[in-house]
């Protein structure tokens, strides 16, 4: 069975113990795309990484950026652009579920997860960004990293028990705080999981981690 040692410094691959920082998550196949992904992910020429994902899940294109601006103005463009990023986030969450099952085994399902998916630079709206993701199960908090945005996670950069970790939300609730960030602290190190306001949903991770870390009952 797969799983981490009691101190989370080692991972059992079925045959031997591997130091957690040396664990490489294999490519586990493309998770089934949801209807929202199929409807809203757009193969913009500017989104090089998104092209690969959109092609592999048979995405139907949305109008080009210029058409969106002409049809509904900037507000309509931002609305549809956020819909696209929500679809990308769904895809990342599906990838995280696959990776967590591989690392933790089917007997320890994930309870909450969030992926860093956001546009940067803001002007013009451009490339997809976000390499870190956080996963919370009953016994573990994992920070996973991808080599490129929208690709499945490949490395475990942090594994610990919920009580050994601090997670906080960085960013105000004001409308101009565009990129809220879940900040994971452990062992003197910090990992930011950044998202885009209106797409990012940090509350399930914070609520679940807090309950587990304090031992509160559901």
Secondary structure by P-SEA (a helix, b strand, c coil): cccccccccbbbccccccccccccccccccccccccccccccccccaaaaaaaaaaacccccccaaaaaacccaaaaaaaaaaaaaaaaaaaaaaaaaaaaaaccccccccccccccccccccccbbbbbcbbbbbcccbbbbbbbccccccccccccccccccbbbbbccccccccccccbbbbcccbbbbbccccccccaaaaaaaaaaaaacccc
